[in-house]
Amino acid sequence: MSMPALQSLSDEALMERIITRDQLAFSQLYDRYSGKLLSYFKRMLWNNHDLAEDCLQELFMKIARQPELFDVSRTFRPWVYTVANNLCKMEYRKNSTRGIKVSLDKTAELADHHVKITEKIDRKDFIHQLKEVLLTINEPHRSTFMLRYFDELTLKEISAIFDCSEGTVKSRLFYTLRKIATKLPQFKYA
Amino acid sequence: MKNNSFLIENFEEILLQKSFEDLNDAEKEQLKLEKISAQEYESMREMLLHMQEIEESEEIPNDAIKNRLMAEFATPTKVVAKNKIIPFNRWFYFGVAASLTLAFVFFYKLSENLTNSSENKVAQQIESPTSTNSPIQQEKNSDTPVSEVYTSALADTTTRKSLTSAAESENLSDEQIEMQSPLAKSSERLTDSQKDFQPATRMEIVSLSEDAKYEADKNEKLTTFNGKKQQDMGVSLAEVSQLQNITVEIY
């Protein structure tokens, strides 16, 4: 099958082909998700680009080696974000054991400082500051918020990733939004 | 987990569609319950509206990553390579497992038979009309170790002999002799049920009718008296035959 034809295939159909060792299908899936997942890893891993790339490579290496781990009867997107989320958790554990955990309190202070000195914020600054404030939010609220508003996953997909109800996802989103709004009080919608 | 309020269940729709002034009384009541002020509500609304407009440019991964992944995908996995050297056939492993199980069962049964045959020899050796009164049985029926029973039996025999000779001169009855023996004294400390299992210490039980009753129970007890019990009691074959001689000597 040619690349244009593959582009019309669903993620799940691509995975079925990957299980049969179809290289073009693997390449197509990588192109479809590598950018999104790299952004996700970078947001989740303290904006560390190298670490995000390592995680991205590890994730796709898992798919390349054992594609049959994916159940083709299920949806691919929640599954791949679940794997990505688990990789992030592993990185958090590694950092906590190494003792090089990023000081979230300090990050929060910096974020507050940035907000105080900025009366009016443009969009780029807003995203930057929002990411910094998000670092102060505990898991799984932070990843829930990011998956919803940065990666634009549906509530159902997020609930599948965290194996919880949609109500729980809504509750997490609501309280995270409230917390962020409290931490960025000077922000005004432009 | 408690049920979400109406506000939380529908917060995205409400925040995106209504300003604080547009909220109805029920929605304002919900805000009060959540302790959210009008200012805070507006701040959350502005934040969410702005979040909707975020179109963050995607990060572009290094091309080297894709090249490495494609190379990895093209090469057969390690598991497959291994299987080429040692073909994976699950029936082979099942066969090996079954053979090992059978071999284990065979050797277990064999060792069990050997133990039983040696047990039978011991049982035959100790089988005698007075074996119920043997120190081994006494130990089986009480918590006293064989060595102590053996010592007591020896002491009892000696005392009995001296008492019998004394009784002849003092005209003591058999019961009086019995009460003065060391075993009789020790039996005073036993419970009634334990006393029932101490026929050797009570002369009145040693009778023909009791022997007949013993004969009936003997076979059953011998079957339960296995080699393991011998090991637990720490009695060797030599000790058993020695004890048998002692019991014969007593009676």
Contacts between the chains, C-beta under 8 A, distances in Angstrom:
chain1	res1	chain2	res2	distance
A	21	B	73	7.5
A	23	B	70	6.7
A	23	B	73	6.1
A	23	B	74	6.4
A	26	B	69	7.6
A	26	B	70	7.2
A	26	B	73	5.1
A	27	B	66	7.6
A	27	B	70	6.5
A	30	B	66	5.9
A	30	B	69	6.5
A	34	B	61	4.9
A	34	B	65	7.6
A	34	B	66	7.3
A	35	B	58	3.4
A	35	B	59	5.9
A	35	B	60	6.3
A	35	B	61	7.0
A	36	B	58	6.1
A	38	B	58	7.4
A	38	B	59	4.1
A	38	B	60	7.6
A	38	B	61	5.0
A	39	B	56	6.5
A	39	B	58	5.5
A	39	B	59	4.6
A	42	B	59	5.9
A	49	B	59	7.6
A	52	B	59	7.3
A	53	B	61	6.0
A	53	B	62	6.1
A	53	B	65	6.2
A	56	B	61	5.9
A	56	B	65	6.5
A	57	B	65	5.0
A	57	B	68	6.8
A	57	B	69	6.8
A	60	B	65	7.7
A	60	B	69	4.9
A	61	B	69	6.5
A	61	B	72	6.1
A	64	B	69	5.8
A	64	B	72	4.9
A	64	B	73	4.1
A	65	B	72	7.2
A	65	B	77	5.3
A	66	B	77	7.6
A	123	B	50	7.8
A	123	B	53	7.6
A	123	B	54	7.8
A	126	B	50	6.4
A	127	B	54	6.4
A	127	B	56	6.5
A	149	B	51	4.6
A	149	B	54	6.8
A	150	B	54	7.0
A	150	B	56	6.2
A	165	B	1	8.0
A	167	B	1	7.7
A	167	B	3	7.3
A	167	B	4	5.0
A	167	B	8	8.0
A	167	B	9	6.9
A	168	B	1	6.5
A	170	B	4	6.1
A	170	B	8	5.7
A	170	B	9	6.1
A	170	B	11	6.8
A	171	B	1	7.9
A	171	B	4	5.4
A	171	B	8	5.5
A	173	B	11	7.5
A	173	B	12	7.7
A	174	B	7	7.8
A	174	B	8	4.8
A	174	B	11	4.8
A	177	B	11	7.7
A	177	B	44	5.5
A	177	B	47	6.3
A	177	B	48	6.3
A	178	B	36	7.2
A	178	B	40	7.2
A	178	B	44	5.9
A	180	B	47	6.3
A	181	B	40	6.6
A	181	B	43	4.3
A	181	B	44	4.5
A	181	B	46	8.0
A	181	B	47	4.9
A	182	B	40	7.2
A	182	B	43	7.7
A	184	B	47	7.2
A	185	B	43	6.4
A	187	B	43	7.3
A	187	B	46	6.8
A	187	B	47	6.6
A	187	B	50	7.7
A	188	B	46	6.5
A	189	B	45	8.0
A	189	B	46	3.6
A	189	B	47	7.7
A	189	B	49	5.5
A	189	B	50	5.5
